[in-house]
């Protein structure tokens, strides 16, 4: 495995300070510190964005207050639709020690296809939106780094989940993100 380092994000919105292990050469991108209007229920405030130096390979973390009703899977579906991201099913997902919901997504811009592993976690009425994104052709090369980041993500002060992961009529599939390779159905959806 390539050399890694622990990235610490401190002084965040709603006390969502965290650490995560990423490749040593991935660097944080300066984010604008602006007030996000949470009246738009699809908006999140960026907490951190880490990028590889050689391509558009991103690990991003954003947050917002949890919605008043619904489940993580329902919120994920709504946000993906609002941002034009095609998603493929829902999985039980762990973000470090936190239970959440994951999905595979794609976003196309002209001929460029970006693959994404997307995770939603709610902790103490705070909603975290974590995205691992890379050009589809580079996904397999960076998949182990993404899997490591998801496994090592640690909130400094977790408060505990207060909402259900999914409604009873939407069973979650087993996690495929630990292997960091999208299931065949998600890969075929973008071909």
Secondary structure by P-SEA (a helix, b strand, c coil): ccbbbbbbbcccccccccccccccccccccccccccccccccbbbbcbbbbbcccccbbbbbbccccccccaaaaaaaaaaaaccccccccccccccccbbbbbbccccccbbbbbbbbbbbcccbbbbbbbcccccccccaaaaaaaaaaacccccccccccccccccccccccccccccccaaaaaaac
